[in-house]
Amino acid sequence: MAIGAPIALEKATRFLFGCRKPSQKSCDVFINHRGIDTKRNIAGLLNDRLTQLNISSFLDSKSMEPGDKLYDSIESAINECRVAIAILSPRYCESFFCLHELAMLVGSGKKIIPIFYDIKPSELQVVDTDGSISPEKMEMFTRAIQEVRYTVGITFDSQNGNWSDLISRTVNVVKNSLNNEAFWYLDLILGHRN
């Protein structure tokens, strides 16, 4: 058996069969979004559809309970998730929290599926309206936005687009990503990867 096989075996088992430790909250998909633009439509619809398919997702408004520590819960979900969906909307770049989450996701090396919701990738630009973002954070946020700008994503026009197609297409991309990762771990267990 390959080095690291016990860890890979546990991960592959969880990924393939959905087995998790009882105390462990699961998060397969992290949904990064600007609530004011998307919480009541695309973010909520995606979360509901993923839940129906037994794919655990983290959507702040539905995954957290009173008393949960905001930053701890989000950081834990980002660290645990296997795939992220970044719903980039017209006011997305105005939110420090959205940009911070995106930078964490990019830094973690997780696969990010961008959805360009009523915005073109070229229109994404970090804005510091009140001068409160440090130069270091501005650079980090700009790099994260650049990363998703140049990642193949799904473009959607909420006025003319087909909502059902958007949800189905996004969910299919998520399912394929999760399956590919599970097979990667299985190959590792079987010694086909180092």
Secondary structure, 3 states (H helix, E strand, C coil): CCCCHHHHHHHHHHHHHCCCCCCCCCCCEEEEECHHHHHHHHHHHHHHHHHHCCCCEECHHHHCCCCCCHHHHHHHHHHHCCEEEEEECCCHHHCHHHHHHHHHHHHHCCEEEEEEECCCHHHCCCCCCCCCCCHHHHHHHHHHHHHHHCCCCEEECCCCCCHHHHHHHHHHHHHHHHHHHHHHHHHHHCCCCC
